[in-house]
Amino acid sequence: MSICIPTYNRPDDIKALYQSFLCRALKEYGNQIEVVVCDNSDDEHAQLNQSNLGNIIRYFKNDMNLGGDGNIMRCVRQATGQFIWIIPDDDLIVWEGFNRLMDCLTTASGENIDCLILPTYSRNLFGEIVYSIQLNDRGVKEDMDIATFVKTFVTTLHLIPFTYLASGVVRLNKKRLDWVENEFRGNIFPQTPLLLSMLKPESKLRFLDTPVIDYNKTHHIGFNILSFYNSNRDVILFLEKEYHVNGELVLDCAYRTSLFWVLNHRIGLNQFQNGDKIRWHLLAKLGKHLNLRNIIVSLMVVLPGTLVKYPYLFYLSLQNAHYSGNLSVRKVLSHFRALLKSTHIKKNLLYLKTK
């Protein structure tokens, strides 16, 4: 298996990933895996990355910044394994889950398994595990074909498969790589058409029963919110054409998520590129996603941030407490105070940056 890691200007994260996971994985499974790192970093950060990674890592410094999508494509071009697993440089790998993944890979070829779906721990902004994404609890069963899997994701869960970078291990097939690179240049989610293009509708999928990734939410998100919406739209068009599914509800959810992120940005919970300028571009698309929920969120986006901040933070506090399994008054108030403090910190940092 090729473990492919695109990275950009995060030497501390790639160092932590190497020390906590890659070094051990190569030591225990060195004859079964290779690690490919493709680096978009500037020269200073790239030198740090090279010094932090062991010689056994296949490291490639890009001559120019290829963008996130281009860096992923270069990783795939360098991969030589039978299977490929693309992971971000900043999430934690659960060792027990990785052991389970390697056990499944040893039998995958003999059982004609072309894709393994990996469960994920999801943490909130407080670092608490709020749920484990177990798709078989939501109607996705083991050993189904890819066409059924995509249909279930889109029509039942209202999600796009593989939007989380590390959620799937796929049998490597580079035949359509040039097409994907050209058609989805600049897309935030090139991994969805990339991984699906390696498979056939009848390809067999297996769902692991042990979480492999520990995904931790962060306050700073590097992409543009409008790009998130447009990338979802383009990937949905691909799914509709290739798998004959109706992605209208998926795009509707993506639109609502985009509005929530604008709201998060305005009250200081998250930081997005051009977060303040984008809301009017998104609101202009409301006519295509006209329903009560989207209208309510749109009104919250239009209203002054100071007016919606406290009720919205309280709603998020209730939601976080519910997901953590402890819907007590103390827990809700604790989350509310933490979120409120977080917005003040972000506001002060932003003020200092403008001085």
PyMOL commands that set and color helices and strands:
alter all, ss='L'
color gray80, all
select helices_A, chain A and resi 11-29+43-52+67-78+95-108+135-138+146-157+177-183+191-197+225-243+248-267+275-283+286-289+292-302+305-323+329-354
alter helices_A, ss='H'
color red, helices_A
select strands_A, chain A and resi 2-7+34-39+58-61+83-86+92-93+113-117+120-123+129-133+144-145+168-171+204-207+213-216+220-224+271-273
alter strands_A, ss='S'
color yellow, strands_A
deselect
rebuild
show_as cartoon
